Amino acid sequence: MQPTWKTIIEPFKIKSVEPLGFTTRAERERVLRDASWNLFGVAADKVLIDLLTDSGTSAMSAEQWAAIMRGDESYAGARSFFAFEAAVRDLTGYKFVMPVHQGRAAERILFAVAGGPGKTVIANSHFDTTRANVEASGATAIDLPVPEALDFAVSAPFKGDMDLRALEEKIRELGGANIPMIVMTLTNNSLGGQPVSMGNLRRVSEIARRHRIPLMLDVARFAENAWFIKRREFGYAARCAAEIAREMFSYADGCWMSAKKDAFVNIGGFLAVNDPQWSARAREFLILGEGFPTYGGLAGRDLEAMAVGLREVLDEHYLEYRVRSIEYLGDGLRRAGVPIVEPPGGHAVYIDAKRLLPHIPPSGYPAQALACELYLTAGVRSVEIGSLMFGRRENGGFKPARMELVRLAIPRRVYTQSHMDFLIEVIADVAARAKTIRPLRLLDSSPRLAHFTARLEPETVQ
Ligand SMILES: *Cc1c(COP(=O)(O)O)cnc(C)c1O
């Protein structure tokens, strides 16, 4: 047995560095005013620690950069394509592999092939671009998460699971023929990056097979999911992450991936299926919108970097560091009395702004107000997942979102433990004076995806 050390060391050395964006308080006040209290409008070099997203923000390894130099940029049949195809097949076991420029391109193609009016796609939870692409095809998207997923204060090991009884009932109600696929999102991004258990995945697969409905996996964070299974599910402690991942893929008929997450690349994705008919039709849409099937909207070098990243992410020293450093941030915040979504997920910690700022009603955008205060205090950028993002504003009315969260998404291999310590210090400081944080008022926003362009200002004291 190796001793277990308390300190989580980064399992890498650093060869190339970038400066952080240091600013003064006065500068940040000006920047925030100019951005109309919308952190999407802040220039990245005015941000000290950027937790806006874990998507496309990973640090690539020396091996990935070396692979980039080997990129074969031939239009058709590039060597880089075959390296990439072999990496995806080796991992997933699926026959037909199509590169795309990012996850949503795979979704658009898949639902153009299999969606359409009158059909319903059922998922543990659709990610927002997935839902948008299901609906754009004319189909309906239904989420059937386990009930405990919606209770943020309750900690459970696999809050990403599908509600199996609800799934059976829904299939009976709609009829299998009207359900073109069942989708399992690993990890469950919309519900806090919570993992799906192997037991649940296996049972969903059995139900899908019994009703002859294809099962597709949305695997942006498959390796993080595999690691949670190893750590939390009975019978998997001695299995390696790669084996666990292969078992996960074995239960489904195909998958798609935003490689901007667990493949450590800054752009890229793929769709992989076993069904030759789906593959043939998907290839037509691929050529229409992305490019020839051996490059699919990417450069040969991008395919090489993805191939390397898909293998590197299953390194257990990396996964241990990844998951533990997010738990560490969660532990630090909990100790400081900051309410978070329990337990922390695989890629982010979510602060429950409804509980931290009970004096601000949803119409005062508590999570956005908190995110702005974190920026003002120390240049930390996070993202609101609440009524600014999901609230409905129609005909002068206001319908708040179900939750008011601030997401602290952690880019992969980018920040160190001392950055996590710094974050805990800053957030504890802000939480201690939570009562003084003022509500925001929405000045204007676009009807769709309001959070990207909304303009706000602090409410003046009455
Ligand atoms: C990010 C993500 C997508 C969309 O991928 P993009 O690369 O951003 O287009 C789809 N599903 C899940 C679960 C994701 O996390």
Ligand as a Chemical Component Dictionary entry (heavy atoms), coordinates in Angstrom:
data_LIG
# 
_chem_comp.id                   LIG 
_chem_comp.type                 NON-POLYMER 
_chem_comp.pdbx_formal_charge   0 
_chem_comp.three_letter_code    LIG 
# 
loop_
_chem_comp_atom.comp_id 
_chem_comp_atom.atom_id 
_chem_comp_atom.alt_atom_id 
_chem_comp_atom.type_symbol 
_chem_comp_atom.charge 
_chem_comp_atom.model_Cartn_x 
_chem_comp_atom.model_Cartn_y 
_chem_comp_atom.model_Cartn_z 
_chem_comp_atom.pdbx_ordinal 
LIG C1 C1 C 0 -20.458 20.701 -24.143 1  
LIG C2 C2 C 0 -21.476 19.675 -24.284 2  
LIG C3 C3 C 0 -22.162 19.484 -25.488 3  
LIG C4 C4 C 0 -21.976 20.403 -26.685 4  
LIG O1 O1 O 0 -20.685 20.394 -27.141 5  
LIG P1 P1 P 0 -19.973 21.658 -27.812 6  
LIG O2 O2 O 0 -18.603 21.148 -28.092 7  
LIG O3 O3 O 0 -20.010 22.779 -26.835 8  
LIG O4 O4 O 0 -20.715 21.978 -29.055 9  
LIG C5 C5 C 0 -23.070 18.440 -25.561 10 
LIG N1 N1 N 0 -23.318 17.653 -24.498 11 
LIG C6 C6 C 0 -22.678 17.813 -23.331 12 
LIG C7 C7 C 0 -22.980 16.903 -22.197 13 
LIG C8 C8 C 0 -21.752 18.832 -23.176 14 
LIG O5 O5 O 0 -21.149 18.999 -22.003 15 
# 
loop_
_chem_comp_bond.comp_id 
_chem_comp_bond.atom_id_1 
_chem_comp_bond.atom_id_2 
_chem_comp_bond.value_order 
_chem_comp_bond.pdbx_ordinal 
LIG C1 C2 SING 1  
LIG C2 C3 SING 2  
LIG C2 C8 DOUB 3  
LIG C3 C4 SING 4  
LIG C3 C5 DOUB 5  
LIG C4 O1 SING 6  
LIG O1 P1 SING 7  
LIG P1 O2 DOUB 8  
LIG P1 O3 SING 9  
LIG P1 O4 SING 10 
LIG C5 N1 SING 11 
LIG N1 C6 DOUB 12 
LIG C6 C7 SING 13 
LIG C6 C8 SING 14 
LIG C8 O5 SING 15 
# 
